[in-house]
Amino acid sequence: TYYLGSDDIVSDLLSKMRQLSLHQHSSLIMSVATKASVERAQASTKSPLMKSWKWGSDNPAQCLTENGWTCCELENVVFLGDEKSSYGRWNPPLQSLDSGGSDVELGRKKYGIMYVTARY
């Protein structure tokens, strides 16, 4: 979603994906950056790829719900570094991502990457 240009484009895409879902037990998993994370990425001098980020959301559950998906902020949205964000993979602790030894809350604000699951 980072490279999509606007709320309208993201909304249209999520809505179309919902319409094309084959049955009521379809799932969607997506990575979403917070708005602040997108702003930091656009100002990045280290990564041309990150400079191209265009869209982020501070409330992806609401965005998904408005487009026909079932998503609960407390159950379906996890941040990079949260225990539930590994999905069976190795998940580096935030301390290894930040030389300053940040805690999880600081990591949420700094990195601002969320993993979101939703169902039809």
Phi, psi and omega per residue, in radians:
T1 nan -0.295 -3.058
Y2 -1.012 -0.553 -2.986
Y3 -1.680 0.021 3.113
L4 -1.412 2.479 -2.896
G5 -1.394 -0.330 -3.056
S6 -2.830 2.928 3.070
D7 -1.024 -0.686 -3.122
D8 -1.113 -0.732 3.131
I9 -1.134 -0.783 3.132
V10 -1.097 -0.780 3.131
S11 -1.058 -0.803 3.120
D12 -1.070 -0.741 -3.141
L13 -1.129 -0.828 3.135
L14 -1.093 -0.704 3.123
S15 -1.132 -0.765 3.134
K16 -1.147 -0.695 3.096
M17 -1.082 -0.690 3.109
R18 -1.121 -0.770 3.137
Q19 -1.105 -0.588 -3.112
L20 -1.499 -0.090 3.119
S21 -1.090 2.372 -3.031
L22 -1.274 -0.594 -3.086
H23 -2.676 3.041 -3.035
Q24 -1.206 -0.138 -3.128
H25 -1.833 0.360 3.106
S26 -1.204 2.571 3.122
S27 -2.171 2.699 3.083
L28 -2.322 2.314 3.054
I29 -2.206 2.251 -3.128
M30 -2.504 2.741 3.087
S31 -1.815 2.301 -3.092
V32 -2.294 2.369 3.057
A33 -1.667 2.575 3.024
T34 -1.218 2.832 3.121
K35 -1.058 -0.696 3.127
A36 -1.129 -0.642 3.113
S37 -1.145 -0.689 3.095
V38 -1.120 -0.733 3.116
E39 -1.074 -0.753 3.106
R40 -1.123 -0.716 3.140
A41 -1.092 -0.741 -3.133
Q42 -1.128 -0.487 -3.141
A43 -1.585 -0.008 -3.071
S44 -1.101 2.389 3.024
T45 -1.767 -0.095 -3.075
K46 -1.637 -0.455 -3.005
S47 -2.371 1.927 3.060
P48 -1.090 -0.557 3.123
L49 -1.122 -0.783 3.132
M50 -1.150 -0.551 3.117
K51 -1.063 -0.375 -3.111
S52 -1.524 -0.028 3.093
W53 -1.082 2.417 -3.082
K54 -2.208 -0.484 -3.009
W55 -2.234 2.458 3.027
G56 -2.646 2.914 -3.134
S57 -2.517 2.457 3.028
D58 -1.615 -0.104 3.125
N59 -2.509 1.242 -3.105
P60 -1.138 -0.510 3.122
A61 -1.071 -0.744 3.121
Q62 -1.132 -0.748 3.127
C63 -1.029 -0.792 3.134
L64 -1.170 -0.769 -3.135
T65 -1.056 -0.723 3.131
E66 -1.140 -0.276 -3.120
N67 -1.987 0.456 2.964
G68 1.625 0.059 3.135
W69 -1.731 2.735 3.037
T70 -1.741 2.073 -3.100
C71 -2.628 2.248 3.141
C72 -1.946 2.204 -3.105
E73 -0.914 -0.760 -3.055
L74 -1.316 -0.547 -3.058
E75 -1.744 -0.515 -2.953
N76 -1.963 -0.001 3.139
V77 -2.094 2.065 3.114
V78 -2.224 2.600 -3.133
F79 -1.695 2.669 2.998
L80 -0.874 2.236 -3.131
G81 1.731 -0.348 3.052
D82 -1.172 2.594 -3.127
E83 -0.988 -0.697 -3.092
K84 -1.344 -0.062 -3.056
S85 -1.494 0.029 -3.092
S86 -1.415 -0.469 -3.117
Y87 0.816 0.723 3.117
G88 1.480 0.023 3.112
R89 -1.798 2.950 3.016
W90 -1.274 2.314 -3.112
N91 -2.086 1.921 -3.093
P92 -1.131 2.409 3.069
P93 -1.117 2.605 -3.114
L94 -1.026 -0.499 3.131
Q95 -1.043 -0.587 -3.137
S96 -1.342 -0.281 3.113
L97 -1.554 -0.268 -3.061
D98 -2.353 2.088 -3.093
S99 -1.132 -0.261 3.132
G100 -1.465 0.014 3.105
G101 1.210 0.812 -3.076
S102 -1.154 2.695 3.026
D103 -1.581 3.082 -3.057
V104 -1.060 -0.768 -3.116
E105 -1.086 -0.735 3.091
L106 -1.115 -0.698 3.113
G107 -1.070 -0.709 3.102
R108 -1.033 -0.777 -3.118
K109 -1.237 -0.691 -3.047
K110 -1.318 -0.840 -3.032
Y111 -1.574 -0.632 2.975
G112 1.004 0.546 3.118
I113 -1.856 2.219 -3.134
M114 -2.039 2.570 2.990
Y115 -1.900 2.244 -2.998
V116 -2.186 2.299 3.037
T117 -2.014 2.549 3.123
A118 -2.560 2.742 3.106
R119 -2.236 2.684 3.047
Y120 -1.613 nan nan
